[in-house]
Amino acid sequence: MVGVSGASGTPYAAAVLRALFEAGESVDLIVSRAARLTILDETGMSFRDGHWQDDLAAWLGTPPGDVRYWPAGDLAAGPSSGSYPVRGLVVVPASTAACAGIAIGLSKDLLQRAAEVSLKERRRVVVVPRETPVTRSHLEHLITLHDAGAVVLPASPGFYGAGAGASAQQLVDFVAGKVLDALGVPHTLFRRWTGELNAN
Ligand SMILES: Cc1cc2nc3c(=O)[nH]c(=O)nc-3n(C[C@H](O)[C@H](O)[C@H](O)COP(=O)(O)O)c2cc1C
């Protein structure tokens, strides 16, 4: 399951979704209300519940694979229950608000509820915060998530592999690849470290 919350970094979400589809994974997708604003701001595209198929294909730049879309306001939707079958969940990007809400069990929308449910069911949960710098309370919420079993995976791209001329997409793909590693899904999003320095 992929939850997209309203932090900057929607290209990370798009890269994770494309890679999951390429790997043949079925995806349950939740896009928070605030994420519609960040998608609009960062891509110029609308993301509407009623047109999610077209909007998702336009956002990803490719027809999506096997996806089930859940409106974030639908707290009665399948993912609100632990009995709904989900192997793992990633919140990418994860707003500080989403991290806080999941950490304290606020469940203010389906994204937060689904994440909380995945934690209580001891499923694989990955959160990808982007905010910088951070306050003590941001850090405390991330520690709470870590202690509840989540992988806290900040959107901090590594520059090795792609080198000094790394493109923005390569840096995005680095973070997306780390997410897929954490979910246990194979990918070719970045070149793995082989122990050989890239000395020119
Ligand atoms: C254009 C834009 C960029 C934002 N960037 C961030 C961000 O990088 N990190 C963050 O934590 N919140 C960011 N916010 C604020 C969140 O959207 C806001 O806290 C919202 O309540 C998050 O709700 P959600 O967690 O339900 O998506 C941004 C908001 C907008 C409109």
Ligand as a Chemical Component Dictionary entry (heavy atoms), coordinates in Angstrom:
data_LIG
# 
_chem_comp.id                   LIG 
_chem_comp.type                 NON-POLYMER 
_chem_comp.pdbx_formal_charge   0 
_chem_comp.three_letter_code    LIG 
# 
loop_
_chem_comp_atom.comp_id 
_chem_comp_atom.atom_id 
_chem_comp_atom.alt_atom_id 
_chem_comp_atom.type_symbol 
_chem_comp_atom.charge 
_chem_comp_atom.model_Cartn_x 
_chem_comp_atom.model_Cartn_y 
_chem_comp_atom.model_Cartn_z 
_chem_comp_atom.pdbx_ordinal 
LIG C1  C1  C 0 3.202  23.149 -1.543 1  
LIG C2  C2  C 0 3.276  22.569 -0.153 2  
LIG C3  C3  C 0 4.444  21.985 0.276  3  
LIG C4  C4  C 0 4.530  21.395 1.547  4  
LIG N1  N1  N 0 5.682  20.785 1.916  5  
LIG C5  C5  C 0 5.753  20.152 3.100  6  
LIG C6  C6  C 0 6.920  19.412 3.456  7  
LIG O1  O1  O 0 7.894  19.341 2.716  8  
LIG N2  N2  N 0 6.926  18.750 4.629  9  
LIG C7  C7  C 0 5.838  18.750 5.466  10 
LIG O2  O2  O 0 5.905  18.086 6.498  11 
LIG N3  N3  N 0 4.712  19.462 5.167  12 
LIG C8  C8  C 0 4.646  20.154 4.017  13 
LIG N4  N4  N 0 3.519  20.861 3.683  14 
LIG C9  C9  C 0 2.462  21.009 4.688  15 
LIG C10 C10 C 0 1.503  19.802 4.705  16 
LIG O3  O3  O 0 0.849  19.698 3.461  17 
LIG C11 C11 C 0 0.470  20.015 5.839  18 
LIG O4  O4  O 0 1.102  19.854 7.104  19 
LIG C12 C12 C 0 -0.702 19.071 5.737  20 
LIG O5  O5  O 0 -1.545 19.271 6.853  21 
LIG C13 C13 C 0 -0.286 17.611 5.676  22 
LIG O6  O6  O 0 -1.437 16.816 5.641  23 
LIG P1  P1  P 0 -1.383 15.255 5.325  24 
LIG O7  O7  O 0 -0.369 14.671 6.236  25 
LIG O8  O8  O 0 -2.766 14.814 5.622  26 
LIG O9  O9  O 0 -1.055 15.096 3.903  27 
LIG C14 C14 C 0 3.416  21.450 2.426  28 
LIG C15 C15 C 0 2.228  22.059 1.976  29 
LIG C16 C16 C 0 2.165  22.607 0.715  30 
LIG C17 C17 C 0 0.856  23.242 0.266  31 
# 
loop_
_chem_comp_bond.comp_id 
_chem_comp_bond.atom_id_1 
_chem_comp_bond.atom_id_2 
_chem_comp_bond.value_order 
_chem_comp_bond.pdbx_ordinal 
LIG C1  C2  SING 1  
LIG C2  C3  SING 2  
LIG C2  C16 DOUB 3  
LIG C3  C4  DOUB 4  
LIG C4  N1  SING 5  
LIG C4  C14 SING 6  
LIG N1  C5  DOUB 7  
LIG C5  C6  SING 8  
LIG C5  C8  SING 9  
LIG C6  O1  DOUB 10 
LIG C6  N2  SING 11 
LIG N2  C7  SING 12 
LIG C7  O2  DOUB 13 
LIG C7  N3  SING 14 
LIG N3  C8  DOUB 15 
LIG C8  N4  SING 16 
LIG N4  C9  SING 17 
LIG N4  C14 SING 18 
LIG C9  C10 SING 19 
LIG C10 O3  SING 20 
LIG C10 C11 SING 21 
LIG C11 O4  SING 22 
LIG C11 C12 SING 23 
LIG C12 O5  SING 24 
LIG C12 C13 SING 25 
LIG C13 O6  SING 26 
LIG O6  P1  SING 27 
LIG P1  O7  DOUB 28 
LIG P1  O8  SING 29 
LIG P1  O9  SING 30 
LIG C14 C15 DOUB 31 
LIG C15 C16 SING 32 
LIG C16 C17 SING 33 
# 
